[in-house]
Amino acid sequence: MRYPYDEQHQVPAPVAEVEVVASGSVNQQSARAAALLDTGADLCMIPEAVWHAFPDAPRTARVPFRGAAGAGEIDLYVVRIRLRDIPGEWAVQAGVSSEVDEVLLGRDILNDLRLLLDGPALEFELEKP
Protein backbone atom coordinates (compact mmCIF):
# COMPACT_ATOMS: atom_id res chain seq x y z
CA MET A 1 0.00 0.00 0.00
CA ARG A 2 1.17 3.51 -0.78
CA TYR A 3 0.53 6.34 1.70
CA PRO A 4 1.25 10.09 1.73
CA TYR A 5 3.68 11.54 4.25
CA ASP A 6 2.10 13.44 7.11
CA GLU A 7 2.88 17.08 6.40
CA GLN A 8 1.82 18.25 9.89
CA HIS A 9 5.35 17.51 11.14
CA GLN A 10 8.06 20.15 10.98
CA VAL A 11 9.55 18.03 8.21
CA PRO A 12 7.04 15.75 6.37
CA ALA A 13 7.27 12.20 7.73
CA PRO A 14 5.93 8.68 7.19
CA VAL A 15 3.04 8.18 9.62
CA ALA A 16 0.64 5.21 9.74
CA GLU A 17 -2.56 4.63 11.66
CA VAL A 18 -2.26 1.94 14.33
CA GLU A 19 -4.44 0.25 16.90
CA VAL A 20 -2.82 -0.53 20.25
CA VAL A 21 -4.11 -3.12 22.75
CA ALA A 22 -2.39 -3.68 26.11
CA SER A 23 -1.92 -7.38 26.87
CA GLY A 24 -3.06 -8.23 30.37
CA SER A 25 -5.39 -5.25 30.58
CA VAL A 26 -8.69 -6.35 32.09
CA ASN A 27 -10.81 -4.02 29.96
CA GLN A 28 -9.12 -5.14 26.67
CA GLN A 29 -9.89 -1.78 25.13
CA SER A 30 -7.93 -0.52 22.18
CA ALA A 31 -6.63 2.89 21.26
CA ARG A 32 -6.19 4.20 17.72
CA ALA A 33 -3.34 6.59 17.11
CA ALA A 34 -0.96 8.00 14.54
CA ALA A 35 2.42 6.26 14.54
CA LEU A 36 5.65 7.73 13.21
CA LEU A 37 7.68 5.08 11.40
CA ASP A 38 10.95 5.51 13.30
CA THR A 39 13.77 3.44 11.79
CA GLY A 40 16.10 4.81 14.48
CA ALA A 41 14.06 3.39 17.37
CA ASP A 42 14.90 -0.08 18.69
CA LEU A 43 11.40 -0.59 20.02
CA CYS A 44 7.96 0.95 19.91
CA MET A 45 7.08 3.83 22.22
CA ILE A 46 3.61 4.80 23.35
CA PRO A 47 2.84 8.32 24.61
CA GLU A 48 1.36 8.51 28.10
CA ALA A 49 -1.63 10.33 26.59
CA VAL A 50 -2.51 7.19 24.58
CA TRP A 51 -1.57 4.84 27.41
CA HIS A 52 -4.25 6.31 29.71
CA ALA A 53 -6.72 3.99 27.92
CA PHE A 54 -5.06 1.06 29.76
CA PRO A 55 -4.90 2.01 33.46
CA ASP A 56 -4.72 -1.61 34.68
CA ALA A 57 -2.10 -2.97 32.25
CA PRO A 58 0.72 -4.78 34.07
CA ARG A 59 4.25 -3.45 33.66
CA THR A 60 6.73 -6.11 32.51
CA ALA A 61 10.00 -4.29 33.17
CA ARG A 62 11.72 -0.98 33.88
CA VAL A 63 14.81 -0.48 31.72
CA PRO A 64 17.44 2.18 30.99
CA PHE A 65 16.56 4.33 28.01
CA ARG A 66 18.46 6.76 25.83
CA GLY A 67 16.86 8.70 23.01
CA ALA A 68 16.78 12.04 21.28
CA ALA A 69 15.05 13.61 24.29
CA GLY A 70 17.66 12.38 26.78
CA ALA A 71 18.31 9.40 29.01
CA GLY A 72 16.54 7.81 31.95
CA GLU A 73 14.38 4.79 32.64
CA ILE A 74 11.13 3.73 31.02
CA ASP A 75 8.44 1.22 31.85
CA LEU A 76 7.83 -1.59 29.35
CA TYR A 77 4.45 -3.20 28.70
CA VAL A 78 3.41 -5.99 26.35
CA VAL A 79 1.18 -4.59 23.64
CA ARG A 80 -0.41 -5.85 20.47
CA ILE A 81 -0.17 -3.46 17.54
CA ARG A 82 -2.20 -3.61 14.36
CA LEU A 83 -1.46 -1.46 11.32
CA ARG A 84 -4.29 -0.25 9.12
CA ASP A 85 -4.41 -2.18 5.82
CA ILE A 86 -1.68 -4.64 6.91
CA PRO A 87 -2.79 -8.18 7.88
CA GLY A 88 -1.92 -9.55 11.31
CA GLU A 89 -0.67 -7.99 14.49
CA TRP A 90 2.58 -7.77 16.44
CA ALA A 91 3.02 -8.56 20.13
CA VAL A 92 5.96 -6.49 21.39
CA GLN A 93 7.27 -4.88 24.54
CA ALA A 94 6.74 -1.15 24.16
CA GLY A 95 7.97 1.71 26.26
CA VAL A 96 5.58 4.28 27.69
CA SER A 97 6.83 7.84 27.97
CA SER A 98 5.67 11.40 28.40
CA GLU A 99 8.58 12.45 26.15
CA VAL A 100 6.87 11.33 22.92
CA ASP A 101 3.85 13.00 21.31
CA GLU A 102 2.83 10.11 19.09
CA VAL A 103 3.35 6.38 18.87
CA LEU A 104 6.81 5.55 17.55
CA LEU A 105 6.84 2.38 15.48
CA GLY A 106 10.32 0.95 15.98
CA ARG A 107 12.44 -1.67 14.29
CA ASP A 108 10.89 -4.37 16.49
CA ILE A 109 7.97 -4.14 14.02
CA LEU A 110 9.48 -2.39 11.00
CA ASN A 111 12.05 -5.19 10.51
CA ASP A 112 9.12 -7.49 9.75
CA LEU A 113 7.83 -5.23 6.96
CA ARG A 114 8.90 -3.95 3.58
CA LEU A 115 9.21 -0.17 3.80
CA LEU A 116 10.00 2.10 0.89
CA LEU A 117 10.45 5.80 1.60
CA ASP A 118 9.92 7.99 -1.46
CA GLY A 119 11.03 11.37 -0.15
CA PRO A 120 10.76 13.35 -3.39
CA ALA A 121 7.12 12.22 -3.81
CA LEU A 122 6.42 12.58 -0.02
CA GLU A 123 5.00 9.05 -0.02
CA PHE A 124 5.89 5.71 1.47
CA GLU A 125 5.01 2.08 0.80
CA LEU A 126 4.44 -0.40 3.60
CA GLU A 127 3.61 -4.08 3.23
CA LYS A 128 4.08 -7.42 4.91
CA PRO A 129 6.04 -9.68 2.52
N, C-alpha and C positions, 0 to 999 in steps of 0.2 A: 504494500500500500504506500502511496505517496502522500505526504502531508506538507502543508506550508509551515515555515518557521513562524514562531510567535514573535511578532514585532513589537510587543509591549515591553520587552526587555530593553535595557540600554543599548545592547547590541542584539539584533535578531538571533533567536536560538531555537534549536529543535525541542519542542515540548509536546508530550503526548498525554492523552487523558487516561488516568488509571483508576482502578477501584482497589481500595485497601481494606483487608479484613484482618483483625488481630486474632491469632490463634489463641485459644484458651480464654477468650473473652466470653463471659456468660451470655451477654445479649446478642452476640454474633452479628452485630450491625456492621455495615460497610460504609466507607466514606469515599466519595469520588473527589478527585483532585487533579490539578495539572501537575505534570512531572517533567522536570528538566532532564534531558538525556545527558548525563554527566560522565563522560568517558574517563575523567580524572578521579572519580570516586570509587573506592574499593567496594563499598557497600551502599545500599539504599539508606536514605535519611528521610524521616518524616517530621514535618514541623509540628511543634506542640499544638498549634491551632487546629490541625487535622486530628491529632492524637486524642483530643478531648472527647471524641466519639467513643473511645474505648477505656473508660475510667477503671474497669476491673481487670484489664489485661495483665497477666503476670510477666514481670521482668525476668529475662533469662540470664543476664550478665550486666556488669558495669565494667567498661574497658577504657583504656587510654585512647584519646582521640587527638588527631592533629589535622587541621584543615585550613582553608583560606582565611577563616575568621579567627584562627588561633588554636590553642591547645587546651586540653582539659580531659574530662571523663564524660562518657555518655552512657546512657542506659540502652541496652539492646532488648528487643522484643521479637518474637517470631510472628511474622505477618505473611499473609497470602496476597499477592499482587496480580491483578489481571489488567491487561492492556486492551484498550478498545480496538476491535477489529483483528486481534491476534488470538488464535486459539490457545486454550490452556491457561494455566496460572503457575506462579512461582512461589514456593515457600522459602523464605529467606529470613535471616536475622537482620533487622533494620534498626538503625539508631534513631532516637527521638531527641530533637534539639530545638531550642528557642532561637538558635542562630541561623536557621534556614527559613525562607519565606514560602517555599514550595517543596513538594516531594522531589528528592534527587534520586533518579534511577541510576544506580551504579553498575559497575562491571559484573557484580554478582548476578545480574539479570542480562545486561547488554551482551555479555560474552556468549549467551545462548541464542542470540539473534543476529540477523544480517542487517547491518546499519550502513546506509550510504548517505553521507552529507553532501548536498549539492549547494554549496555556499553562494555561487553566483546567481542561482535561480531562487535562493532562499526557500529551499524545499529539502525534505529528507525522505528516504525510504526506509521502512522498517518491516521485517518479516521474520517468521520462524521457518528456518530451512527444513 
